[in-house]
Each structure stands twice: as structure tokens, then as C-alpha cells.
Amino acid sequence: MRKGRVYGTVLVDVETRRPIDLLPDREAGTVAAWLAERPGIEVVCRDRAPFFAEGARIGGPTAVQVADRFRLWRNFGEAAERRVSRHRPCLRVPS
């Protein structure tokens, strides 16, 4: 699949860090159908794309959804940067 043309979805086993499947698109229905065929999946680690959330909710309603580590650290960093920026005027220049 060529960047800018067609996007697929790579599914990875986070415990083994190995790809387990490649879905042909980035649609909630495709993710839901894939999960529905695998009822034993207990945890879905995903990014924040809304189609992943909807697909996981529909296809794996009992699975717990968690954010992946990259997104957690990125969100934390962005939140910390916003907080520090708001208080920058309060900081004194060392003398």
C-alpha cells in the first residue's frame, strides 16, 4: 500500500511485538468484524483514532480499551508543555 493512496490497519500483538494481521482499510466495520471473529481478545491497545474506538466497542464489547504507550507519553508531554507555558511569566530569570 502506497502512502497517500490507500491506508490499511496493521494489527500487532503487543506482548510478542509481532504483526498478526493487516486489514485492507481504516474502517470501524472492518476492525469490528475482525474482533468479532476473535471473542477471546480481552484488551485492545489502540491509538486515538475514532474508528478504532468504535470498531473495538462494536466488535469486542467486553474487551478493555487502552491507549498505546507512545500516545500516553506524547499526551503527557503535550499536557506538561501546555502547563509550563501557562506559568512561564511566573518564572524568574536566574541571577
N, C-alpha and C positions, 0 to 999 in steps of 0.2 A: 504494500500500500504506500502510495506516494504522498508525502506531506503536502497539504494544501488541496488534495484531491479527495481522498477517502480516509476517514478515521475509523479505526477499529477499537476494540477494547481488549487489552491483554489482562488475563486473569492469572494471578500469581499466588502460590501457596506461601504465605508469609512465614511459616515455620521452616520450610525447606528452602525458601527463596528461589524456587523454580517455577517457570511458567507452566500452567496447566491447561490453558486453552486460549484461543484467540477468537473473539466474537467479531462478526463482519461489520458492526456499526456501533454507534454510541446511543442506543435507544433503550428506554426503560423496559419496553416489552421484551427485548432480546435478553437483557440481564435477568428479568423476572422469569422468563421461560427456562433459562439455564439453571437458575437457582431452584426452580420448582422441580426440576428433574433430579435434584440432589438434596433431598429433605434432611440429610444428616448434618448439613452445614450449620454450625452454631454461632459463628462470628463472621461478620463481613467487615473487613478493613477497607475503607474506601476514601477517595478524595471528596471534595465538597460539591461536585457536580450534581445538580438536582436529579438528573436522570438515574444516577447510581442510587441515590436515596430512595426514589420512587420504585425502581426495579427491585431493590433489596426488600423494601416494605411489602411489595406485592408477591414476589417470588419466594421470599424467605421470611414470612411474618414472625416466626419465633426466633430468628437469628438476631443477635445483638449487633448493632452497627457502631463501629468505632472509626475515628479518624486515623489516617496513617501517620507515622512518626514524622515524616517530612512536613506535613501540613501542621501538626501540633507545634513543632519548633518554629516554623515560619509564622504562624499566627501569634505565638508567644513573642517572637522578636518584633513583629509589627506593633503589637499592643504595647510592649515596653518602649519602643521608639516613640510612639504617639504620646505616651505618658511623660517621658523625659522632655519631649519637645514642648509640651504644655507648661512645664515648670522651668524651662530654660531661663526665663527672665529672673527667676528667684536665685539662680546660682551666682555666686560671686566669683570674680576672676581672682585666682591666687596671686598674692603679692610677694 
